[in-house]
Amino acid sequence: MNLADLNKVALAMVTPGKGILAADESSGTIKKRFDAIKVESTEENRRDYREMLFRSTEAMSKYVSGVILYDETIWQNAKDGTPLIKLIEQSGAIPGIKVDEGTQALPQCPGELVTVGLDKLAERLKKYYERGARFAKWRAVIDIGSGIPSMTAISVNAHALARYAALCQAAQIVPIVEPEVLMDGDHDIDRCYDVTQRVLNKTFQELRIQRVELEGMVLKPNMAISGKKCGKQASVDEVAEKTVRLLKACVPAAVPGIAFLSGGQSDEEATAHLNAMNRIGGLPSSLPWRLTFSYGRALQAAPQKAWSGKAENIAAGQRAFTHRARMNALASKGEWETGLEKKVA
Ligand SMILES: O=P(O)(O)OC[C@H]1O[C@](O)(COP(=O)(O)O)[C@@H](O)[C@@H]1O
């Protein structure tokens, strides 16, 4: 492993003013997204949609540091035969790949899940590296509910995240470590804070045990946030203040950057939260790691709606994507304001 090179890639992924486009929806997830815009989830439609995003020149070259791809996409060609991964490289963004293989029920732990995909992972990483991937992603899912999460679920998921991260670094690929505490449910922000703290602490303990080099990884956490069905929703400032406090308590300064997931927040909420956190950090930031986005839904909901599966809407889809990418890019520097939302480029 060449740690200096891993660190260089990790830092490039969290460049101030840029963030990560999470376009790695698995087949089930992209079908859900397409159902919402009444588009059939065929291989061709998925290709056309993602090609539209990757050909958004301004967004890709100015605001996107890296793109997380799904296995199907990394091997797919654009309509004119150019590999989609080449479009990403040509824009200057770094291609990455989701390598987990989804979740399975965790025995003895009703309602809890463990992420799978470690079998043959070393071989798969080698092929992805040859294809051009320079970072990878693995998502663990932790649900909050009555009596959960169990220590078992936190522990097995943290162990798997660290196994994955160690294998990535051995393959000269930067691991994005994503332990997602879901925001579904009626819990309040403080419960989210407590659970996320347990999850992050366990994850970093496992990363250390398995000798993962923290300088060569990126963390992709949830924010400390109220559950979607909680009667009392925390304000933007409270989310920002508690998330920064939580991260300071749990994330070693050796980690180059933190790129948040959006987790079902609205587009503007996800931007406002990131912006407020970077404002707390100040300019230049007093925080030890860079804070940016690795959003799926909060970057893509608008372009998906604008596109709606129609070739004549491609320019509108690209405009919507560029706007969201620009708003989040500004938030990654604490320079976003609500008023900017109205000025769609
Ligand atoms: O299809 P999956 O594997 O469930 O992944 C869902 C999505 O969750 C993410 O990790 C985060 O996405 P969101 O920002 O929409 O929460 C994406 O990278 C991924 O596409």
The ligand as a Gaussian input file, in Angstrom:
#p B3LYP/6-31G(d) Opt

LIG

0 1
 O      -29.045000       1.262000      -3.136000
 P      -28.419000       1.235000      -1.785000
 O      -27.218000       0.360000      -1.754000
 O      -29.406000       0.948000      -0.715000
 O      -27.835000       2.682000      -1.493000
 C      -28.620000       3.801000      -1.263000
 C      -27.835000       5.107000      -1.326000
 O      -27.370000       5.483000      -0.066000
 C      -26.238000       6.341000      -0.207000
 O      -25.181000       5.760000       0.491000
 C      -26.561000       7.713000       0.337000
 O      -27.615000       8.242000      -0.409000
 P      -28.541000       9.397000       0.138000
 O      -27.687000      10.644000       0.125000
 O      -29.685000       9.460000      -0.811000
 O      -28.947000       9.027000       1.542000
 C      -25.897000       6.369000      -1.694000
 O      -24.517000       6.344000      -1.903000
 C      -26.618000       5.148000      -2.199000
 O      -26.944000       5.305000      -3.532000

